Amino acid sequence: MSYKLKVTRGNAILNFSEEFCQSRCQLIDSESFAKVLRSYIKDIRRRDTTVYDYLHNIEANDAILLEDLRKIFRILLVMSVEDLCALKPEAAVYFENRDIFVRLIEDIYLFWRRLQRYAIVFNEERRIGFQNVQFADAQTEFEKLVLDVYRTMQESAQGHNNKVYRQIIAGVNAGLTVTHMRSFLPYEYRNLDEIPFIESVVIHPPFITYSKRNKRDGIFPEINRNPLEDLKFDEESWLCYPAKVGTYLCFVYFNVKFMAQGVTLCNLFDLASEEEYRNRKPDMIYVYGYEDGKENQCFYHDKENDIMVGLLSASDNFDYFGYMKKMCLTLHNVKRINHHELPIHGAMVRMTLHTGETKNIIVMGDSGAGKSETIEQIKTEGAAYITDMKTIYDDMGVLSLDEDGNVKSFGTEIGAFVRLDDLDAGYSFKELDRSVFMNPDKVNARIVIPITEYQDVIERHHVDMFLYANNYDDAGDSLSFFDNIDDALKTFRAGNRMAKGTTTEYGLVGSYFANPFGPVQRQEQTDPILVEYFEKMFEQGVKIGQLRTRLGIKGNEHNGPKEAAVAILKYLTGESELKVLPEDKDTDE
């Protein structure tokens, strides 16, 4: 990447390998600052703001205006407005309305902070701008530098010091170390060879992103030709996140215009190290944000190379993390089906009770069925009975058979993509330091939060309970079990749920096996596997049942998952009423 700063689609991407400012004057004189200032002037001209009218009456030429402002800002770093005007009388006109000039400085600062800001450095010997400063330390130093420049200019312009200072994130929201390493891709994918790989990610919380969409629509169709054939890629506009999706390796190539979606992957899928992908062919390849002027969303099975391939066009309609996550899982699930394994759209928890017993419970259901919400309530309501509780997976898992034919389950993700609306108030604030927040002011607001260690995700776990999350039916107990396979298969196959606005669907809807990410596209191939696994679970004594979360019934958004959690705990403990731990009261020592 030869650029020093790229401003695109609300993102500001700084290349610290090309330019790393270490002094206030360096920052003002930098090409990156000029580019931000140019973008700011263009923005206020488009919006025809009061500040732009004021500046335009002084200097109509935007290029000259930009240079005038840079000269003024540079001098404000070391002297007052009065001294500046005495030294450069031609600059006095900019301070005829001093309040507006102070507002200008505030405006530029806010414009910068409204951008999603990322720093990139290449992990190579040649580091011109970066100058061998440790990357995490460099981001901290850059943060201090930006704040220092802003505060010095602002206080010089207003003529007095501030009384209150707020140490907010003024530098970058996230930093990436990347490397140019020739991947071990088959010949057909040589067009991807020059795209750099992400080696590490540093996130500065709270990390809040805004996308054009906040819902996902439809399913990903399978096509019979390779969608990446003959595509061209500009290496400066793309990055690769080598993701460990379960035990599979997926090369996720994303357009830097959708940087937030790519960076957020680090909270969901474990980042593979170079040792894990060097000289290894990936199991899956996903290209997100290809600028073809279309709205393609499709996947393909490259049988010759045994690679699942996905493509999504660059479009406002696909600017949502659900499109990033769910395509990866679709590719994963189809590959599992091809290996006679059964993908599960659900969540699994391992609970250790005070008695010493360990119980593994899977709650299955489509988006908005109440899986994550019920698990969070189990943690809260079961504190008096559970010594340890670990989430194995939160959204997508797999049923497989061990060498003895026993049903086992494992997951795909180290994180959770959780709907904020249905969590207890205050939950998101407790997780502020680890979460990525998405569209927090909108319906279907989400957080992406790491919850599980990778080794726990991929370990094969036995299954004690396999439950269908029913969020639409109020006629029945919160927890009930099937006594025959036919009734169980009827409920699980139907995949019904009351749509919660997590997608564009509304009302009571259904999808085959509640999993539109693979089983729907491969229903004929999946159904014999589904029957086989259910037969084995019944034979092996797995309790198969229905959990009424009532999440889709108005007025039950919080009580429904809570009552479902209590029903599970009562069944496991044999208690008719659950005990509540006494509150911890502070005492003076």
Residue pairs with C-beta under 8 A, 6 or more apart in sequence:
1 15
1 17
1 18
1 120
1 122
1 196
1 235
1 236
2 18
2 236
3 13
3 15
3 18
3 236
4 14
4 15
4 18
4 19
4 30
4 31
4 32
4 35
4 129
5 12
5 13
5 14
5 15
5 19
5 31
5 32
5 35
5 36
6 12
6 13
6 15
6 236
6 256
7 13
7 35
7 36
7 39
7 115
8 256
8 257
9 257
9 258
10 114
10 115
10 116
10 210
11 115
11 116
11 117
11 118
11 256
11 257
11 259
11 260
12 36
12 112
12 115
12 116
12 117
12 118
13 118
13 119
13 120
13 256
13 259
14 32
14 117
14 118
14 119
14 120
14 172
15 120
15 121
15 129
16 119
16 120
16 121
16 129
16 130
16 135
16 138
16 142
16 175
17 120
17 121
17 122
17 124
17 126
17 127
17 128
17 129
17 130
18 128
18 129
19 30
19 31
19 32
19 129
20 129
20 130
20 131
20 133
20 138
20 142
21 27
21 30
21 32
21 142
21 145
22 131
22 141
22 145
23 145
24 77
24 145
24 148
24 149
24 152
25 74
25 77
27 33
27 145
27 146
27 149
28 70
28 73
28 74
28 77
28 149
29 70
29 74
33 70
34 66
34 70
36 108
36 111
36 112
37 66
37 69
37 70
37 108
38 62
38 66
39 111
40 107
40 108
40 111
40 112
41 52
41 55
41 62
41 65
41 66
42 62
43 111
44 51
44 52
44 107
45 52
45 56
45 62
49 107
50 100
51 100
51 103
51 104
51 107
54 97
54 100
54 104
55 65
55 94
55 104
56 65
58 65
58 93
58 94
59 65
59 68
68 91
68 94
71 88
71 91
72 84
72 88
72 91
72 94
73 149
73 153
75 84
75 87
75 88
75 91
76 84
76 152
76 153
76 156
76 157
77 149
77 152
77 153
77 156
79 87
79 156
80 156
80 159
81 95
81 98
81 156
81 157
81 159
84 91
85 91
85 92
85 95
94 101
95 101
95 157
98 157
98 158
98 159
101 157
102 154
102 157
102 158
105 150
105 153
105 154
105 157
106 154
109 150
109 154
109 170
112 146
112 170
113 168
113 169
113 170
116 173
116 209
116 259
116 260
117 171
117 172
117 173
117 174
118 172
118 173
118 174
118 175
118 176
118 259
118 263
119 135
119 138
119 139
119 142
119 171
119 172
119 174
119 175
119 176
120 175
120 176
120 177
120 178
121 127
121 130
121 135
121 138
121 175
121 176
121 177
121 178
122 177
122 178
122 179
122 180
122 196
123 177
123 178
123 179
123 199
124 179
124 180
130 138
133 141
135 175
135 177
135 200
135 202
136 175
136 202
138 175
139 171
139 172
139 175
139 202
139 204
140 171
142 171
142 172
143 169
143 170
143 171
143 172
143 204
144 171
145 171
146 170
146 171
147 167
147 170
150 170
151 162
151 165
154 162
155 161
155 162
169 204
171 204
172 204
173 203
173 204
173 207
174 201
174 202
174 203
174 204
174 207
174 263
175 201
175 202
176 198
176 199
176 200
176 201
176 202
176 239
176 263
177 198
177 199
177 200
178 196
178 197
178 198
178 199
178 239
179 196
179 197
179 199
179 274
180 194
180 196
180 197
181 196
181 197
181 274
181 278
182 193
183 192
183 193
183 197
183 240
183 251
183 277
183 282
184 277
184 278
184 279
184 280
184 281
185 192
185 193
185 251
185 281
185 282
185 285
186 281
186 305
186 307
188 226
188 228
188 229
188 302
188 305
189 228
189 285
191 228
191 230
191 231
191 232
191 233
192 228
192 233
192 240
192 251
192 253
192 285
194 233
194 235
195 233
195 235
195 238
195 239
195 240
195 253
196 235
196 239
196 240
197 239
197 240
197 242
197 274
197 277
198 239
198 240
198 241
198 242
198 271
199 273
199 274
200 271
201 263
201 266
201 271
203 263
203 266
203 267
203 436
205 432
205 433
205 434
205 435
206 432
206 433
206 435
206 437
207 435
207 436
207 437
208 436
208 437
208 438
208 440
209 260
209 264
209 436
209 437
209 438
209 439
210 438
210 439
211 260
211 261
211 319
211 320
211 321
211 438
211 439
212 316
212 317
212 319
212 320
213 316
213 317
213 318
213 319
213 320
214 320
214 438
214 439
214 442
214 443
214 444
214 445
214 446
215 320
215 322
215 444
215 501
215 502
215 503
215 504
216 320
216 322
216 323
216 326
216 502
216 503
216 504
217 317
217 503
217 504
218 297
218 504
219 511
219 516
219 517
219 520
219 521
220 297
220 298
220 299
220 310
220 326
220 327
220 330
220 517
220 521
221 297
221 298
221 299
221 521
222 298
222 299
222 300
222 301
222 334
222 521
222 522
223 298
223 299
223 300
224 300
225 300
226 300
226 302
226 309
227 287
227 296
227 298
227 299
227 300
227 309
227 310
227 311
228 285
228 287
228 309
228 311
231 287
231 290
231 292
233 253
237 255
237 256
237 257
238 253
238 254
238 255
238 256
239 253
239 254
239 256
239 262
240 251
240 252
240 253
240 254
241 251
241 252
241 254
241 262
241 265
241 266
241 269
241 271
242 249
242 250
242 251
242 252
242 271
242 272
242 276
242 277
242 282
243 249
243 250
243 251
243 252
243 265
243 269
243 270
243 271
243 272
243 328
244 250
244 269
244 270
244 271
244 272
244 276
244 454
245 269
245 284
245 328
245 329
245 331
245 332
245 412
245 413
246 332
246 398
246 410
246 411
246 412
246 457
246 458
247 410
247 458
248 283
248 284
248 332
248 335
249 272
249 276
249 277
249 280
249 282
249 283
249 284
250 269
250 282
250 283
250 284
250 285
250 286
250 328
250 331
250 332
251 277
251 282
251 284
251 285
251 286
252 262
252 265
252 286
252 288
252 324
252 328
253 285
253 286
253 287
253 288
254 261
254 262
254 287
254 288
254 289
254 324
255 288
255 289
255 290
255 291
255 314
256 262
257 289
257 314
258 288
258 289
258 314
258 319
258 324
260 321
261 288
261 289
261 319
261 320
261 321
261 323
261 324
262 288
262 324
263 436
264 321
264 324
264 436
264 438
264 448
265 271
265 324
267 415
267 434
267 435
267 436
267 448
267 449
267 450
268 325
268 413
268 414
268 415
268 416
268 417
268 448
268 450
269 328
269 412
269 413
269 414
269 415
270 414
270 454
270 457
281 305
281 307
282 307
283 306
283 307
283 308
283 335
284 307
284 308
284 309
284 310
284 328
284 331
284 332
284 335
285 307
285 308
285 309
285 310
286 309
286 310
286 311
286 312
286 327
286 328
286 331
287 310
287 311
287 312
288 312
288 323
288 324
288 327
289 312
289 313
289 314
289 318
290 296
290 311
290 312
290 313
290 314
291 313
291 314
292 313
292 314
293 313
294 313
294 315
295 313
295 315
295 317
295 318
296 311
296 312
296 313
297 311
297 312
297 313
297 318
297 323
297 327
298 310
298 311
299 308
299 309
299 310
299 311
299 327
299 330
299 331
299 334
300 308
300 309
300 310
301 308
301 309
301 334
301 338
302 308
302 309
308 331
308 332
308 334
308 335
309 331
310 327
310 328
310 330
310 331
312 318
312 323
312 327
321 417
321 438
321 446
321 448
322 417
322 503
325 395
325 417
326 517
329 343
329 395
329 396
329 412
329 517
329 518
330 517
330 518
330 521
332 343
332 396
332 412
332 518
333 343
333 396
333 515
333 517
333 518
333 519
334 518
334 521
334 522
336 342
336 343
336 398
336 518
337 343
337 518
337 519
337 522
337 525
337 526
337 529
338 525
340 529
341 398
341 399
341 400
341 529
342 398
342 399
342 400
342 526
342 529
342 530
342 533
343 396
343 397
343 398
343 515
343 517
343 518
343 519
344 362
344 364
344 396
344 397
344 398
344 399
344 409
344 515
345 364
345 365
345 366
345 395
345 396
345 513
345 514
345 515
345 517
346 362
346 363
346 364
346 365
346 371
346 393
346 395
346 396
346 397
346 469
346 514
347 362
347 363
347 371
347 372
347 375
347 391
347 393
347 394
347 395
347 397
348 360
348 361
348 362
348 363
348 391
348 392
348 393
348 397
348 409
348 411
348 461
349 360
349 361
349 375
349 378
349 389
349 390
349 391
349 392
350 358
350 359
350 360
350 389
350 390
350 392
350 461
351 358
351 359
351 360
351 361
351 378
351 382
351 386
351 388
351 389
351 572
352 358
352 386
352 387
352 388
352 389
353 359
353 385
353 386
353 387
353 572
353 573
354 385
354 386
354 387
357 572
359 464
359 465
359 572
360 392
360 409
360 461
360 462
360 463
360 464
360 465
361 464
361 465
361 467
361 568
362 397
362 409
362 463
362 465
362 466
362 467
363 370
363 371
363 374
363 375
363 467
363 469
363 547
364 371
364 466
364 467
364 468
364 469
364 492
364 514
365 371
365 468
365 469
365 470
365 471
365 497
365 514
365 549
366 495
366 497
366 511
366 514
366 515
366 516
367 497
367 500
367 502
367 503
368 419
368 471
368 497
368 498
368 499
368 500
368 501
368 502
368 551
368 552
369 469
369 470
369 471
369 497
369 514
369 549
369 551
369 552
370 422
370 469
370 471
370 547
370 549
370 550
370 551
370 560
370 561
370 564
371 394
371 395
371 469
372 394
372 395
372 416
372 418
372 419
372 423
373 419
373 422
373 423
373 549
373 551
373 561
374 469
374 547
374 549
374 561
374 564
374 565
374 568
375 391
375 394
375 565
376 423
376 424
376 427
376 561
377 561
377 562
377 564
377 565
377 566
378 386
378 389
378 565
378 568
378 569
379 386
379 389
380 424
380 565
381 562
381 565
381 566
381 569
381 578
382 389
382 565
382 569
382 578
383 580
383 581
384 578
384 579
384 580
384 581
385 569
385 572
385 573
385 575
385 578
385 579
390 452
390 456
391 416
391 451
391 452
392 409
392 410
392 411
392 452
392 456
392 457
392 459
392 461
393 410
393 411
393 412
393 413
393 452
393 457
394 411
394 413
394 415
394 416
394 417
394 418
394 451
394 452
395 412
395 413
395 416
395 417
396 411
396 412
396 413
396 517
397 409
397 410
397 411
397 412
398 409
398 410
398 411
398 412
399 407
399 408
399 409
399 463
399 533
400 407
400 408
400 409
400 410
400 460
401 407
401 408
401 533
401 536
402 408
402 460
405 536
406 462
406 536
406 540
407 462
407 463
407 533
407 536
407 537
407 540
407 542
408 460
408 461
408 462
408 463
409 460
409 461
409 462
409 463
410 457
410 458
410 459
410 460
410 461
411 452
411 457
411 458
412 457
413 452
413 457
414 450
414 451
414 452
414 453
414 454
414 457
415 448
415 449
415 450
415 451
415 452
416 448
416 449
416 451
417 446
417 447
417 448
418 446
418 447
418 448
418 449
419 444
419 445
419 446
419 500
419 502
420 427
420 428
420 437
420 440
420 445
420 446
420 447
421 443
421 444
421 445
421 557
422 500
422 551
422 557
422 558
422 561
424 558
428 435
428 437
428 440
428 447
431 447
431 449
434 449
434 450
435 447
435 448
435 449
436 447
436 448
436 449
437 445
437 446
437 447
438 445
438 446
438 447
438 448
439 445
439 446
443 501
444 500
444 501
444 502
463 537
463 542
464 542
464 543
465 542
465 543
465 544
465 545
465 568
466 537
466 542
466 543
466 544
466 545
467 479
467 544
467 545
467 546
467 547
468 491
468 492
468 514
468 545
468 546
468 547
469 497
469 547
469 549
470 491
470 496
470 497
470 546
470 547
470 548
470 549
471 497
471 498
471 500
471 548
471 549
471 550
471 551
471 552
471 553
471 560
472 496
472 497
472 498
472 508
472 550
472 552
472 553
473 548
473 550
474 548
474 550
474 553
474 556
476 546
476 548
477 548
477 567
478 547
478 548
478 563
478 564
478 566
478 567
479 545
479 546
479 547
479 548
479 564
479 567
479 568
479 571
480 545
480 546
480 548
481 543
481 544
481 545
481 546
482 488
482 491
482 544
482 545
482 546
485 534
485 535
485 538
488 534
488 538
488 544
489 530
489 531
489 534
491 546
492 513
492 514
492 530
492 534
493 512
493 513
493 527
493 530
494 510
495 510
495 511
495 512
495 513
495 514
495 515
496 508
496 509
496 510
497 508
497 509
497 510
497 514
497 552
498 507
498 508
498 509
498 551
498 552
498 553
499 505
499 506
499 507
499 508
499 509
499 552
500 551
500 552
511 520
512 519
512 520
512 523
512 526
513 519
513 520
513 526
513 530
518 526
519 526
519 530
534 544
537 544
538 544
547 564
547 567
547 568
548 560
548 564
549 560
549 561
549 564
550 556
550 559
550 560
550 561
550 563
550 564
551 557
551 560
551 561
553 560
566 578
569 575
569 578
570 576
570 578
